[in-house]
Amino acid sequence: IRLLTVAGQMLEVEVEEKKRERDEALAERVPPLKLSGLSVEELQDLCKDLHHKINVVDEERYDVGLKVTKNDKEHKETIDFKSNLKT
């Protein structure tokens, strides 16, 4: 029981540390938006810019997904080929 208690405490510490690291990374990479004092036109331009950035990230995510799928397929084919050579 003592071992489970210690493991539970270690898990809680790890979860808190990962959350803290995530928050720090987000704060560093994505500074808070300063919207006060912006005109309607400036807000619209900001929205267009953010929308464009989201589209770029989505395209990159899609491309990476395709590469992963292709590599998984090639890996499976290689394993299948190796197993066929052994038999």
C-alpha positions in Angstrom: 0.0 0.0 0.0 2.9 2.3 0.8 4.3 1.8 -2.7 1.0 2.7 -4.3 0.8 5.8 -2.2 4.3 6.9 -3.2 3.6 6.1 -6.9 0.4 8.1 -6.8 2.2 11.1 -5.3 4.9 10.8 -7.9 2.3 10.7 -10.7 0.6 13.8 -9.3 3.9 15.7 -9.2 4.6 14.6 -12.8 1.2 15.8 -14.0 1.6 19.1 -12.3 5.1 19.5 -13.7 3.9 18.7 -17.3 1.1 21.2 -16.9 3.5 23.9 -15.7 5.9 23.2 -18.6 3.0 23.3 -21.1 1.7 26.6 -19.7 5.3 28.1 -19.9 5.7 26.9 -23.5 2.4 28.4 -24.5 3.2 31.7 -22.8 6.5 31.8 -24.6 5.2 30.8 -28.0 1.8 32.5 -28.0 1.9 35.9 -26.3 -1.5 37.2 -25.1 -3.4 39.3 -27.7 -3.6 43.0 -27.0 -7.1 43.9 -28.4 -7.9 47.0 -26.4 -7.6 50.2 -28.4 -7.8 48.5 -31.8 -10.2 49.8 -34.4 -12.7 47.6 -36.2 -10.4 47.5 -39.2 -7.4 46.5 -37.2 -9.4 43.8 -35.5 -10.5 42.5 -38.8 -6.9 42.5 -40.1 -5.9 40.6 -37.0 -8.6 38.0 -37.5 -7.6 37.5 -41.1 -4.0 37.1 -40.1 -4.9 34.6 -37.4 -7.1 32.7 -39.8 -4.3 32.5 -42.3 -1.9 31.2 -39.7 -4.4 28.5 -38.7 -4.8 27.4 -42.3 -1.0 27.1 -42.6 -0.8 25.0 -39.5 -3.7 22.8 -40.6 -2.0 22.2 -44.0 1.3 21.3 -42.3 -0.5 19.0 -39.9 -2.2 17.3 -42.9 1.1 16.9 -44.7 2.7 15.4 -41.6 -0.2 13.0 -41.3 0.3 11.9 -44.8 4.0 11.3 -44.3 3.3 9.3 -41.2 0.8 7.1 -43.0 3.2 6.6 -45.9 6.0 5.7 -43.5 3.8 3.3 -41.6 2.8 1.6 -44.8 6.4 1.3 -46.0 7.5 0.0 -42.6 4.8 -2.7 -42.7 5.7 -3.6 -46.2 9.4 -4.0 -45.2 8.5 -6.2 -42.2 6.2 -8.3 -44.4 9.0 -8.6 -47.0 11.5 -9.7 -44.3 9.1 -12.2 -42.9 8.6 -13.6 -46.4 12.3 -14.0 -46.9 12.6 -16.1 -43.8 10.0 -18.6 -44.9 
